[in-house]
Amino acid sequence: MSKEYTIRQEQIARFAKALGHPARIAILDFLLNQETCYFGDIHDELPISKATVSQHLKELKEAGLIQGEIETPKVKYCINKENLKLANTLFGELLGKDLHKKENCC
């Protein structure tokens, strides 16, 4: 067995890390509810400080889940639809495995 992780495993881990904080989930949820890209300061919409929002936006952008300009004065945020679909597929494949095959397991 290979001691290296697959590209799929690394991608799932990258997405999971980005989703590993409730503030990032709130940011994604907020952006998913927008009709178009959001122009404005997300910290005005969520109960977290501007510095905290910036750090979480950076993490989401590095994971590829959002895109846009996160540097002022240009402030524009969008969901990266392609990568969010990929995350949905990868998590679905991982978490959707048939657990009935593991009946004799702990």
DRENTOR-803406 format. One record per residue: residue number from 1; residue in three letters; chain; x negated, y, z of N, C-alpha, C in turn. Coordinates in steps of 0.02 Angstrom, whole numbers, plus 50000, padded with zeros to 5 digits. Layout:
NUM | ALA | A | X | Y | Z | X | Y | Z | X | Y | Z
...
***
This chain:
1 | MET | A | 49958 | 49941 | 50000 | 50000 | 50000 | 50000 | 49956 | 50062 | 50000
2 | SER | A | 49975 | 50111 | 49961 | 49938 | 50173 | 49956 | 49945 | 50214 | 50020
3 | LYS | A | 49891 | 50247 | 50038 | 49892 | 50288 | 50098 | 49911 | 50361 | 50083
4 | GLU | A | 49927 | 50375 | 50019 | 49946 | 50442 | 50000 | 50022 | 50448 | 49996
5 | TYR | A | 50047 | 50508 | 50011 | 50118 | 50521 | 50005 | 50136 | 50534 | 49932
6 | THR | A | 50196 | 50516 | 49914 | 50218 | 50528 | 49846 | 50236 | 50603 | 49838
7 | ILE | A | 50240 | 50625 | 49777 | 50261 | 50694 | 49763 | 50331 | 50705 | 49791
8 | ARG | A | 50374 | 50655 | 49784 | 50442 | 50659 | 49810 | 50442 | 50668 | 49886
9 | GLN | A | 50401 | 50630 | 49921 | 50397 | 50636 | 49994 | 50370 | 50704 | 50015
10 | GLU | A | 50321 | 50728 | 49979 | 50293 | 50794 | 49995 | 50344 | 50850 | 49983
11 | GLN | A | 50383 | 50843 | 49929 | 50434 | 50894 | 49913 | 50489 | 50893 | 49966
12 | ILE | A | 50512 | 50835 | 49986 | 50563 | 50830 | 50038 | 50537 | 50862 | 50102
13 | ALA | A | 50475 | 50848 | 50120 | 50446 | 50877 | 50181 | 50441 | 50953 | 50176
14 | ARG | A | 50424 | 50979 | 50118 | 50419 | 51051 | 50108 | 50488 | 51084 | 50117
15 | PHE | A | 50539 | 51053 | 50087 | 50607 | 51079 | 50096 | 50630 | 51073 | 50168
16 | ALA | A | 50616 | 51015 | 50199 | 50638 | 51004 | 50268 | 50606 | 51054 | 50316
17 | LYS | A | 50542 | 51069 | 50305 | 50508 | 51118 | 50348 | 50541 | 51186 | 50340
18 | ALA | A | 50557 | 51205 | 50278 | 50589 | 51269 | 50266 | 50658 | 51273 | 50298
19 | LEU | A | 50692 | 51216 | 50303 | 50759 | 51214 | 50332 | 50758 | 51201 | 50407
20 | GLY | A | 50697 | 51198 | 50436 | 50689 | 51179 | 50506 | 50702 | 51233 | 50557
21 | HIS | A | 50734 | 51287 | 50539 | 50749 | 51340 | 50587 | 50819 | 51366 | 50573
22 | PRO | A | 50860 | 51377 | 50625 | 50929 | 51400 | 50614 | 50933 | 51467 | 50578
23 | ALA | A | 50884 | 51511 | 50586 | 50885 | 51575 | 50551 | 50880 | 51564 | 50476
24 | ARG | A | 50840 | 51516 | 50455 | 50833 | 51502 | 50383 | 50896 | 51472 | 50355
25 | ILE | A | 50928 | 51431 | 50395 | 50993 | 51403 | 50374 | 51043 | 51459 | 50366
26 | ALA | A | 51043 | 51506 | 50413 | 51089 | 51564 | 50410 | 51075 | 51606 | 50349
27 | ILE | A | 51012 | 51617 | 50333 | 50993 | 51656 | 50274 | 51018 | 51621 | 50210
28 | LEU | A | 51005 | 51555 | 50205 | 51028 | 51518 | 50146 | 51104 | 51519 | 50141
29 | ASP | A | 51137 | 51510 | 50197 | 51210 | 51510 | 50198 | 51236 | 51578 | 50175
30 | PHE | A | 51205 | 51631 | 50199 | 51225 | 51699 | 50179 | 51216 | 51708 | 50103
31 | LEU | A | 51158 | 51688 | 50077 | 51144 | 51696 | 50006 | 51189 | 51652 | 49962
32 | LEU | A | 51205 | 51593 | 49987 | 51249 | 51549 | 49949 | 51320 | 51577 | 49944
33 | ASN | A | 51339 | 51619 | 49990 | 51406 | 51649 | 49989 | 51409 | 51713 | 49948
34 | GLN | A | 51353 | 51734 | 49918 | 51352 | 51794 | 49877 | 51370 | 51776 | 49805
35 | GLU | A | 51405 | 51821 | 49772 | 51424 | 51810 | 49702 | 51364 | 51816 | 49655
36 | THR | A | 51318 | 51862 | 49672 | 51258 | 51874 | 49631 | 51199 | 51881 | 49678
37 | CYS | A | 51142 | 51900 | 49651 | 51085 | 51913 | 49694 | 51104 | 51967 | 49744
38 | TYR | A | 51075 | 51962 | 49803 | 51091 | 52010 | 49856 | 51039 | 52066 | 49855
39 | PHE | A | 51062 | 52128 | 49850 | 51019 | 52186 | 49853 | 51031 | 52219 | 49920
40 | GLY | A | 50982 | 52220 | 49962 | 50989 | 52251 | 50028 | 50946 | 52215 | 50079
41 | ASP | A | 50952 | 52237 | 50140 | 50914 | 52207 | 50194 | 50955 | 52155 | 50230
42 | ILE | A | 50932 | 52093 | 50227 | 50969 | 52038 | 50258 | 50972 | 52048 | 50333
43 | HIS | A | 50923 | 52081 | 50362 | 50925 | 52091 | 50435 | 50985 | 52133 | 50456
44 | ASP | A | 51015 | 52171 | 50408 | 51076 | 52208 | 50423 | 51136 | 52161 | 50427
45 | GLU | A | 51131 | 52102 | 50398 | 51187 | 52055 | 50395 | 51183 | 52000 | 50447
46 | LEU | A | 51123 | 51988 | 50474 | 51113 | 51934 | 50521 | 51087 | 51961 | 50588
47 | PRO | A | 51099 | 51925 | 50643 | 51079 | 51949 | 50709 | 51006 | 51936 | 50726
48 | ILE | A | 50961 | 51952 | 50680 | 50889 | 51942 | 50693 | 50851 | 52004 | 50669
49 | SER | A | 50793 | 52015 | 50698 | 50754 | 52075 | 50683 | 50725 | 52073 | 50613
50 | LYS | A | 50707 | 52132 | 50589 | 50679 | 52139 | 50522 | 50615 | 52097 | 50514
51 | ALA | A | 50571 | 52099 | 50563 | 50509 | 52061 | 50559 | 50523 | 51986 | 50557
52 | THR | A | 50571 | 51964 | 50596 | 50589 | 51893 | 50597 | 50619 | 51872 | 50530
53 | VAL | A | 50663 | 51913 | 50502 | 50692 | 51899 | 50437 | 50637 | 51893 | 50384
54 | SER | A | 50590 | 51939 | 50385 | 50536 | 51938 | 50336 | 50497 | 51872 | 50338
55 | GLN | A | 50482 | 51849 | 50398 | 50445 | 51786 | 50405 | 50485 | 51727 | 50379
56 | HIS | A | 50550 | 51726 | 50394 | 50592 | 51671 | 50371 | 50602 | 51674 | 50295
57 | LEU | A | 50609 | 51733 | 50267 | 50614 | 51740 | 50195 | 50551 | 51715 | 50161
58 | LYS | A | 50494 | 51730 | 50190 | 50430 | 51707 | 50163 | 50428 | 51631 | 50161
59 | GLU | A | 50449 | 51598 | 50215 | 50449 | 51525 | 50218 | 50496 | 51495 | 50166
60 | LEU | A | 50555 | 51524 | 50159 | 50603 | 51499 | 50110 | 50578 | 51509 | 50039
61 | LYS | A | 50545 | 51565 | 50027 | 50518 | 51579 | 49961 | 50460 | 51532 | 49945
62 | GLU | A | 50416 | 51521 | 49993 | 50359 | 51476 | 49982 | 50382 | 51405 | 49968
63 | ALA | A | 50437 | 51384 | 49998 | 50465 | 51318 | 49986 | 50502 | 51315 | 49919
64 | GLY | A | 50515 | 51373 | 49890 | 50549 | 51375 | 49826 | 50624 | 51375 | 49830
65 | LEU | A | 50652 | 51385 | 49890 | 50724 | 51383 | 49897 | 50757 | 51450 | 49881
66 | ILE | A | 50719 | 51505 | 49886 | 50744 | 51570 | 49865 | 50693 | 51601 | 49818
67 | GLN | A | 50715 | 51652 | 49784 | 50671 | 51690 | 49740 | 50690 | 51762 | 49743
68 | GLY | A | 50648 | 51804 | 49716 | 50662 | 51876 | 49714 | 50607 | 51916 | 49745
69 | GLU | A | 50620 | 51980 | 49750 | 50573 | 52027 | 49779 | 50587 | 52033 | 49854
70 | ILE | A | 50538 | 52018 | 49895 | 50548 | 52026 | 49966 | 50503 | 52080 | 49995
71 | GLU | A | 50475 | 52120 | 49951 | 50434 | 52177 | 49972 | 50473 | 52241 | 49959
72 | THR | A | 50473 | 52286 | 50008 | 50507 | 52350 | 49997 | 50466 | 52392 | 49949
73 | PRO | A | 50493 | 52437 | 49911 | 50562 | 52459 | 49913 | 50610 | 52414 | 49873
74 | LYS | A | 50582 | 52369 | 49832 | 50625 | 52323 | 49795 | 50646 | 52267 | 49842
75 | VAL | A | 50710 | 52262 | 49855 | 50735 | 52210 | 49899 | 50791 | 52173 | 49863
76 | LYS | A | 50776 | 52113 | 49840 | 50824 | 52073 | 49803 | 50811 | 52000 | 49820
77 | TYR | A | 50864 | 51965 | 49837 | 50858 | 51895 | 49856 | 50909 | 51853 | 49818
78 | CYS | A | 50887 | 51795 | 49795 | 50931 | 51748 | 49760 | 50913 | 51677 | 49781
79 | ILE | A | 50962 | 51633 | 49777 | 50949 | 51562 | 49785 | 50913 | 51538 | 49722
80 | ASN | A | 50863 | 51497 | 49731 | 50832 | 51464 | 49674 | 50874 | 51402 | 49659
81 | LYS | A | 50920 | 51409 | 49612 | 50970 | 51357 | 49599 | 50938 | 51290 | 49581
82 | GLU | A | 50887 | 51293 | 49539 | 50854 | 51231 | 49517 | 50825 | 51193 | 49576
83 | ASN | A | 50789 | 51228 | 49620 | 50758 | 51194 | 49677 | 50809 | 51174 | 49730
84 | LEU | A | 50863 | 51212 | 49737 | 50914 | 51193 | 49785 | 50949 | 51129 | 49761
85 | LYS | A | 50960 | 51124 | 49696 | 50988 | 51062 | 49668 | 50940 | 51003 | 49679
86 | LEU | A | 50875 | 51016 | 49670 | 50825 | 50964 | 49681 | 50826 | 50942 | 49754
87 | ALA | A | 50828 | 50990 | 49801 | 50831 | 50974 | 49872 | 50892 | 50932 | 49888
88 | ASN | A | 50948 | 50951 | 49859 | 51010 | 50914 | 49869 | 51003 | 50842 | 49845
89 | THR | A | 50974 | 50834 | 49787 | 50963 | 50767 | 49759 | 50915 | 50726 | 49802
90 | LEU | A | 50858 | 50756 | 49820 | 50808 | 50719 | 49859 | 50834 | 50700 | 49928
91 | PHE | A | 50867 | 50746 | 49963 | 50895 | 50730 | 50029 | 50950 | 50678 | 50022
92 | GLY | A | 50990 | 50684 | 49969 | 51043 | 50635 | 49957 | 51016 | 50565 | 49947
93 | GLU | A | 50962 | 50561 | 49909 | 50930 | 50496 | 49897 | 50902 | 50467 | 49962
94 | LEU | A | 50870 | 50509 | 50001 | 50840 | 50486 | 50063 | 50892 | 50468 | 50115
95 | LEU | A | 50940 | 50512 | 50127 | 50988 | 50503 | 50180 | 51049 | 50462 | 50159
96 | GLY | A | 51055 | 50449 | 50095 | 51112 | 50412 | 50070 | 51099 | 50337 | 50062
97 | LYS | A | 51042 | 50315 | 50086 | 51025 | 50244 | 50079 | 51073 | 50201 | 50120
98 | ASP | A | 51087 | 50142 | 50095 | 51134 | 50096 | 50127 | 51106 | 50070 | 50193
99 | LEU | A | 51136 | 50091 | 50247 | 51113 | 50069 | 50313 | 51140 | 50000 | 50332
100 | HIS | A | 51187 | 49974 | 50295 | 51216 | 49909 | 50311 | 51164 | 49854 | 50300
101 | LYS | A | 51115 | 49867 | 50259 | 51063 | 49818 | 50247 | 51018 | 49810 | 50309
102 | LYS | A | 51023 | 49856 | 50356 | 50980 | 49856 | 50415 | 51018 | 49831 | 50477
103 | GLU | A | 51067 | 49787 | 50469 | 51108 | 49764 | 50525 | 51067 | 49730 | 50579
104 | ASN | A | 51013 | 49697 | 50562 | 50974 | 49662 | 50612 | 50919 | 49704 | 50642
105 | CYS | A | 50920 | 49767 | 50627 | 50870 | 49813 | 50654 | 50895 | 49842 | 50720
106 | CYS | A | 50850 | 49870 | 50761 | 50868 | 49899 | 50826 | 50932 | 49935 | 50818
***
